[in-house]
Amino acid sequence: MLAIEIDSLTKDYRLGFWKTRVKRALDSLNLQVESGEVFGLLGPNGAGKTTTLKLLFRLVFPTSGTARILGKDLNDTRMHQRVGYLPENPYFYDHLTPEELLYYAGRLFGLGKGDLRRRVNHLLQRVGLTESRHVPLRRFSKGMVQRAGIAQALINDPDVVFLDEPMSGLDPIGRREVRDLVLQLREEKKTVFFSTHILSDAETLCDRVAILNRGQLQGCGELRQILSLGVSTTEITLENPAEGILEELRPLVSSLIRTGDRVRLEIREEANIDKVLALALGGKAKVVSLNPIKMSLEDYFMAKVSPAKAGPAASLSTHDG
């Protein structure tokens, strides 16, 4: 079953005093997210990530296109009982404590007292706010408010969790805790849809990713497939190669760096690897290492958002399967 279906979703904003200028924030977005997967929506600032989430939660309304969550139309309020949402910059009543915030959110979902008490205690412990449960939110740092926001997004034990830049404002320990929380949600078969521009978090967590740039989908696919599409370069380290051999190798490599008695060669053309090895071994050089340098998520991302700078990833598919 599909957890999220987005069909040609488009959002235009009218700008200027007379509202005559049109800025397209999202342009015919098509995405499908499977139940139980962690899906990352990536893109630079202003790419349309937050606009997408606001459209899904009817905080703004589309110019055209449709979307469904858990098979329900966005206008079906029953669906909202089964989803959780953390906005990019959450703002809560700052006189409330985290405990009071969670009780307030739980009552909005109609949770019973006993169940609500258990959920609040569990979530405060889960996001590391047990010791601060009675401290007003106005005294919290941005990272602590973020943790409280994550807890309120989970108060109803949702089937689908939407997180907009969930690592924002967190210190390294907090980011690690949020990553562990997302991995726990995956183990519980929850669907997690989150936006981020922190590529290392996406590479650690996501089953699939999509890349937005200037409101348009630039690429989408399974992270394992993206990162196994090919080897961008191969690095070979030689020990004590003769100078004559190095001169023969130069036309076959993209870089050649000597450090002491070792030489590191970088080879971009796969066909040249065997030639380099044959020349090196024929010249009695010792091969210390041979390492394929595979494409990273950063390589893929930069190829999609900066086509003029694209490397091997430029030819990757832009479909949303």
C-alpha positions in Angstrom: 0.0 0.0 0.0 1.2 3.5 -0.8 1.5 5.8 2.2 1.8 9.0 0.2 0.7 9.7 -3.4 1.5 13.1 -4.9 0.2 13.8 -8.4 1.2 16.9 -10.4 1.2 19.1 -7.3 1.8 22.7 -8.2 1.9 25.9 -6.1 2.2 29.4 -7.3 2.5 32.5 -5.1 1.4 35.9 -6.4 3.9 38.6 -5.4 4.0 42.4 -5.5 1.6 45.1 -4.4 -0.9 44.3 -7.1 -0.2 40.5 -7.0 0.7 40.5 -10.7 3.9 38.6 -10.5 3.8 34.8 -10.1 6.5 32.8 -8.4 6.2 29.0 -8.9 7.3 27.4 -5.6 6.4 23.8 -6.7 6.1 22.6 -10.3 4.1 19.5 -11.1 5.6 17.3 -8.4 4.9 13.5 -8.7 6.0 11.2 -5.9 5.0 7.9 -4.4 6.1 6.8 -0.9 5.6 3.2 0.2 4.3 2.2 3.6 7.1 1.5 6.1 9.9 3.3 4.3 12.0 6.3 5.4 11.8 8.8 2.5 14.1 11.8 2.3 13.1 15.0 0.4 16.4 16.7 -0.3 17.2 20.1 -1.8 18.9 23.4 -1.2 17.1 26.3 0.7 14.2 27.5 -1.4 13.8 24.3 -3.3 10.2 23.7 -2.4 10.6 21.2 0.5 8.6 23.1 3.1 6.0 24.1 0.5 5.4 20.4 -0.2 4.8 19.6 3.4 2.6 22.6 3.9 0.5 21.5 0.9 0.2 18.0 2.3 -1.1 19.4 5.6 -3.4 22.0 4.0 -1.6 24.9 5.6 -1.5 26.3 2.1 -3.5 25.1 -0.9 -2.3 23.9 -4.3 -2.7 25.8 -7.5 -3.3 22.5 -9.2 -2.7 18.8 -8.6 -3.7 16.4 -5.9 -2.3 14.2 -3.1 -3.4 11.4 -0.9 -2.1 10.1 2.4 -2.9 6.5 3.5 -5.3 6.3 0.5 -7.3 9.3 1.8 -7.8 12.7 0.2 -6.2 15.6 2.0 -9.6 17.0 2.9 -10.5 13.8 4.8 -10.0 14.9 8.4 -10.1 11.2 9.6 -6.7 10.7 8.0 -5.2 13.3 10.3 -5.7 11.0 13.3 -3.1 8.7 11.7 -0.3 11.2 10.9 2.2 13.3 12.9 3.9 16.5 11.8 6.8 18.6 12.9 7.1 21.9 11.1 10.5 23.4 10.2 10.3 26.2 12.9 7.8 24.9 15.5 6.3 27.5 17.8 4.3 26.4 20.8 2.7 28.3 23.7 5.9 29.1 25.5 4.3 29.1 29.0 3.6 25.4 28.7 6.1 22.7 29.9 6.9 19.8 27.6 4.6 17.6 29.7 1.7 20.1 29.4 2.3 20.4 25.7 2.0 16.7 25.2 -1.1 16.4 27.3 -2.6 19.2 25.3 -1.7 17.5 22.0 -3.0 14.2 23.2 -6.3 15.6 24.2 -6.8 17.1 20.7 -6.5 13.5 19.5 -9.0 12.2 22.0 -6.6 10.0 23.9 -7.8 8.6 27.2 -6.2 9.6 30.5 -4.4 6.3 31.2 -3.1 5.9 27.6 -2.1 9.5 27.4 -0.2 9.4 30.7 1.8 6.3 29.4 2.4 8.0 26.0 3.7 11.3 27.6 6.1 9.5 30.0 7.4 7.3 27.2 7.9 10.1 24.7 9.6 12.5 27.2 12.1 9.7 27.9 12.4 8.9 24.1 13.4 12.5 23.2 15.6 13.1 26.3 13.3 15.6 28.1 12.4 13.7 31.2 14.4 15.9 33.5 13.0 19.0 31.9 9.4 18.0 31.8 8.3 20.8 34.2 10.4 23.6 32.7 8.5 26.2 30.6 9.3 26.0 26.9 10.3 29.7 26.9 13.5 28.6 28.8 14.4 26.0 26.2 17.1 26.2 23.5 16.1 25.8 19.9 17.3 22.2 20.0 15.2 21.4 23.1 12.1 22.9 21.5 12.8 20.7 18.5 12.8 17.6 20.7 9.5 18.7 22.3 8.2 19.1 18.7 9.2 15.6 17.7 7.5 14.2 20.8 4.2 16.0 20.0 4.4 14.7 16.4 4.4 11.1 17.9 1.8 11.6 20.6 -1.0 9.8 18.6 1.3 6.9 17.6 0.9 7.8 13.9 1.3 5.5 10.9 3.0 8.3 8.9 5.4 10.9 10.4 6.3 14.1 8.6 9.4 15.9 9.8 10.5 19.2 8.2 14.2 19.7 8.8 14.1 17.6 12.1 17.8 18.1 12.8 17.6 21.9 12.8 19.2 23.4 15.9 20.3 20.1 17.4 23.8 19.5 18.7 25.7 16.4 17.6 24.2 14.3 20.5 20.7 15.5 19.7 21.1 14.7 16.0 22.3 11.2 16.9 19.3 10.7 19.2 16.9 11.9 16.4 18.6 9.5 13.9 18.2 6.6 16.3 14.5 7.6 16.8 13.9 7.6 13.0 15.5 4.1 12.8 13.3 2.9 15.7 10.2 4.2 13.8 11.3 2.2 10.7 11.6 -0.9 12.9 8.0 -0.3 14.1 7.0 -0.2 10.4 6.1 3.5 10.5 6.4 5.6 7.4 8.8 8.5 7.8 8.8 11.4 5.3 11.4 14.1 6.2 13.0 17.0 4.4 16.6 18.0 4.9 19.6 19.6 3.3 22.0 17.6 5.6 23.1 14.9 3.2 24.9 12.8 5.8 21.6 12.3 7.7 19.8 11.3 4.5 22.5 8.8 3.6 22.3 7.2 7.1 18.5 7.0 7.3 16.8 6.8 4.0 15.5 3.9 1.9 14.8 6.3 -0.9 15.4 10.0 -1.6 14.0 12.6 -4.0 15.8 15.8 -4.9 14.0 19.1 -5.4 15.6 22.2 -7.0 13.7 25.4 -7.8 10.4 23.6 -7.3 11.1 20.8 -9.7 11.9 17.1 -9.1 15.4 16.4 -10.3 15.8 12.8 -9.4 14.3 10.0 -7.2 15.3 6.5 -6.4 16.5 3.9 -3.9 19.5 5.1 -2.1 21.3 1.7 -2.5 20.8 1.9 -6.2 21.9 5.5 -6.5 25.1 4.8 -4.5 25.9 1.6 -6.5 25.3 3.0 -10.0 29.0 3.2 -10.6 32.5 4.0 -9.7 33.5 7.5 -10.3 37.3 6.9 -10.0 39.7 4.2 -9.0 42.7 4.9 -6.8 45.8 2.8 -7.0 48.8 3.2 -4.7 52.2 2.0 -5.9 55.5 1.6 -3.9 58.9 2.3 -5.4 57.8 2.6 -9.1 60.6 3.4 -11.5 60.6 6.9 -13.1 60.3 5.4 -16.5 57.2 3.6 -15.5 55.6 6.7 -14.1 56.1 8.5 -17.4 54.3 5.7 -19.2 51.5 5.9 -16.7 50.8 9.6 -16.9 48.6 9.5 -20.1 46.4 6.9 -18.5 45.7 8.6 -15.2 43.9 11.8 -14.2 46.3 12.6 -11.3 49.6 11.3 -10.0 50.9 12.3 -6.6 54.2 11.1 -5.0 54.5 11.0 -1.2 57.9 9.6 -0.2 58.4 6.2 -1.9 54.7 5.8 -2.7 52.7 7.2 -5.6 49.0 7.6 -5.7 47.3 7.3 -9.0 43.7 8.3 -9.8 42.0 6.6 -12.8 38.7 7.8 -14.2 38.5 5.5 -17.2 37.7 1.9 -16.2 39.4 0.6 -19.4 42.7 2.1 -18.2 42.8 0.1 -14.9 44.1 -3.1 -16.4 46.7 -1.1 -18.5 48.0 0.7 -15.4 48.3 -2.5 -13.4 50.0 -4.3 -16.3 52.6 -1.5 -16.7 53.2 -1.2 -12.9 53.7 -4.9 -12.4 55.8 -5.2 -15.5 58.0 -2.5 -14.1 58.4 -4.4 -10.8 56.4 -1.8 -8.8 54.6 -3.0 -5.7 50.8 -2.5 -5.7 50.0 -1.4 -2.2 46.2 -0.8 -2.7 43.5 -0.6 -5.3 40.3 1.2 -4.1 37.2 2.0 -6.2 35.8 5.4 -5.1 32.1 5.1 -5.5 29.7 7.9 -5.9 28.3 9.5 -2.7 24.9 11.0 -2.1 26.7 14.4 -2.2 27.9 13.6 -5.8 24.4 12.7 -6.8 22.9 15.8 -5.2 25.4 18.2 -6.7 24.9 16.7 -10.1 21.2 17.2 -9.9 21.2 20.8 -8.5 24.2 22.0 -10.5 23.9 20.4 -13.9 26.8 22.5 -15.3 29.1 20.9 -12.7 27.7 17.4 -13.1 30.0 14.4 -13.1 29.1 10.8 -13.7 25.8 11.2 -11.9 24.4 13.6 -14.5 22.8 10.8 -16.5 20.9 9.3 -13.6 17.2 8.8 -14.0 14.7 11.6 -13.1 11.7 9.4 -12.7 10.1 8.9 -9.4 10.2 5.2 -9.1 
